[in-house]
Amino acid sequence: MAASDMPETAQYRINVEAIARYRIKVCEENFDDPEKIEELVECGQVEELVLQARDEMEVLDMYLESRLWEKISPNEVEWDWDPNPMEEHSWNLNGQEKKE
């Protein structure tokens, strides 16, 4: 993607590059242990990861050819994401009362 016209700020590019960098790092660090790769990537068996990468390349070609980043307007909706929504509740997943 580095040689493409897609801006570095395009969310699709940011996401695909982050996923690819992570998967490459995991594979390099665990080259002789496919089970560890599968465990860390959490997206199927190594063979499936290869198929996913091939599919993503097809999507990427379509995205680049159609210049889809130009057709997507920025999302102006603001929202507050709480990574631990259960913390607000007086109960937890074990059914125990929250101690104040």
C-alpha positions in Angstrom: 0.0 0.0 0.0 2.9 2.3 0.5 3.2 2.9 -3.3 -0.5 3.5 -3.7 -2.5 6.7 -3.9 -4.4 5.8 -0.8 -3.7 8.4 1.9 -2.0 7.2 5.1 -5.0 8.5 7.1 -7.5 6.3 5.3 -9.0 4.1 8.0 -9.0 1.0 5.8 -5.3 1.4 5.2 -4.6 2.0 8.9 -6.6 -1.2 9.9 -5.1 -3.4 7.2 -1.5 -2.3 7.9 -2.0 -2.8 11.6 -3.4 -6.3 11.2 -0.7 -7.3 8.7 2.1 -5.9 10.8 0.9 -7.9 13.8 0.5 -11.1 11.9 3.9 -10.8 10.3 5.5 -10.1 13.7 3.8 -13.1 15.2 4.9 -15.3 12.3 8.5 -14.1 12.5 8.7 -14.7 16.2 7.1 -18.1 16.1 8.3 -19.4 12.7 8.6 -23.0 13.8 5.4 -23.1 15.9 2.2 -22.9 13.9 0.0 -23.7 16.9 1.5 -20.7 18.7 0.8 -18.5 15.6 -2.8 -19.7 15.6 -3.2 -19.1 19.3 -1.8 -15.5 19.1 -3.6 -14.4 15.9 -6.9 -16.0 16.9 -8.3 -16.1 13.4 -8.1 -19.7 12.5 -5.4 -22.2 11.4 -2.3 -21.0 9.5 -3.7 -22.3 6.3 -6.8 -20.1 6.9 -4.6 -17.1 7.6 -3.0 -17.5 4.2 -6.5 -17.6 2.6 -7.5 -14.5 4.5 -4.5 -12.7 3.3 -5.2 -13.7 -0.3 -8.8 -12.5 0.1 -7.7 -9.2 1.6 -5.4 -8.6 -1.4 -8.4 -8.9 -3.7 -10.4 -6.5 -1.6 -7.4 -4.2 -1.5 -7.1 -4.2 -5.3 -10.8 -3.4 -5.6 -10.5 -0.6 -3.0 -7.6 0.9 -4.8 -9.1 0.6 -8.3 -12.3 2.2 -7.1 -10.6 4.8 -4.9 -13.2 4.1 -2.2 -11.4 6.2 0.4 -12.6 9.2 -1.7 -16.2 8.1 -1.4 -16.3 7.8 2.4 -17.0 10.8 4.5 -15.5 11.2 7.9 -17.7 10.0 10.8 -18.6 13.0 12.9 -20.5 11.0 15.5 -18.9 11.3 18.9 -19.2 8.4 21.3 -17.7 7.4 24.6 -16.5 3.8 24.5 -16.2 2.1 27.8 -13.8 -0.9 27.6 -15.2 -2.3 30.8 -19.0 -1.6 30.9 -19.6 -4.3 33.6 -17.7 -2.1 36.1 -20.7 0.2 36.3 -23.1 -2.5 37.4 -23.7 -3.7 40.9 -23.3 -7.3 39.8 -20.6 -9.1 37.9 -20.5 -12.2 35.6 -20.0 -14.5 38.6 -23.3 -13.3 40.1 -21.6 -11.7 43.1 -22.6 -8.3 44.4 -20.1 -5.5 43.8 -18.5 -4.3 47.0 -18.6 -0.6 47.4 
